[in-house]
Amino acid sequence: MKFQIKNDFNGPIKNYQARFLHSLVLDMKNELTPFRKFQGKLHQIIFGSDTFSGKMFDLMVMISILLSVFAVMLDSVKSIHLEYGNLLYIIEWFFTILFTIEYILRLISIRKPILYALSFFGIVDLLAVIPTYLSVIIAGSQYLLVIRILRVLRIFRVLKFVQYIGEAQVLARALLASRRKITLFLFTVLTVVVIIGSLMYVVEGEKNGFTNIPTSIYWSIVTLTTVGYGDISPQTSLGQALAAVIMIIGYSIIAVPTGIVTAEMSLAVKSKFNSNVCQSCSKEGHDTDAEFCKHCGTKLYE
């Protein structure tokens, strides 16, 4: 829409008309954004924890999650299921519908809902409601609803444990940086257990329970990890000596992955984070002085 001002107006009238038309255009623009205002308020309640309404919303979600998980656990007890099965079934569907509505509201409150749907909490929220609907087709799948307990991880934002969010990101960066070293370490361990398992098969043989090489490798893994089920054990002196060697190796390598991650954590830059949640991608853990989301670039404050 173009607004034209005739040239036969004098200066004061021109200025007044320009200001009037400017305010009119602003009003017209504002009339097109009621959904944005509603979306912003909804986002502040659902994802924010600085306001009373946001804290109460998160608290009610936490209570609902714990109650729903408790109901699923009770339903798995046969005696309780026989007596209160119908009531627990109704409770299960009540919480499922409640969490479904919450999931839809979360998608509405995000400007880019696909980013939230593909995020960790977005996938968990979806998995929290799918099993009940699947139970209509596949019997017993409703017990997978215990995955809802993962949603309690949001308690870190509710209780303002921002420092834990920051430390978790430091740990994640350390694990990501040490992924190649850990992969090499696991490959080395796999090589060791295959070699020792094969040797044990040759030394002990089928008569002592080492019926094949995969079974011997299984024993080697159990022994190396210091689990020691005891279902298979070497009987010969050479086999016992080999078992003692792998036990010592098991104790020796326990500290290796710990040392790798610790070294990477010491190199990680520890920054301070706040609890601001991006309205576009729902990501958090931004720096305290950040003005834009480091994940999608959206301005954090309108």
RATA-V582951 format. One record per run of one state. SS is the DSSP state (hx for helix, st for strand, lp for the rest). FROM is the first residue (numbers start at 1). TO is the last residue. If there is no record, write none. Layout:
BEGIN
ss=SS from=FROM to=TO
ss=SS from=FROM to=TO
END
This chain:
BEGIN
ss=lp from=1 to=10
ss=hx from=11 to=30
ss=lp from=31 to=33
ss=hx from=34 to=47
ss=lp from=48 to=51
ss=hx from=52 to=75
ss=lp from=76 to=77
ss=hx from=78 to=109
ss=lp from=110 to=112
ss=hx from=113 to=117
ss=lp from=118 to=119
ss=hx from=120 to=134
ss=lp from=135 to=140
ss=hx from=141 to=158
ss=lp from=159 to=161
ss=hx from=162 to=177
ss=lp from=178 to=178
ss=hx from=179 to=204
ss=lp from=205 to=205
ss=hx from=206 to=208
ss=lp from=209 to=212
ss=hx from=213 to=224
ss=lp from=225 to=236
ss=hx from=237 to=267
ss=lp from=268 to=272
ss=st from=273 to=273
ss=lp from=274 to=286
ss=st from=287 to=287
ss=lp from=288 to=291
ss=st from=292 to=292
ss=lp from=293 to=298
ss=st from=299 to=299
ss=lp from=300 to=302
END
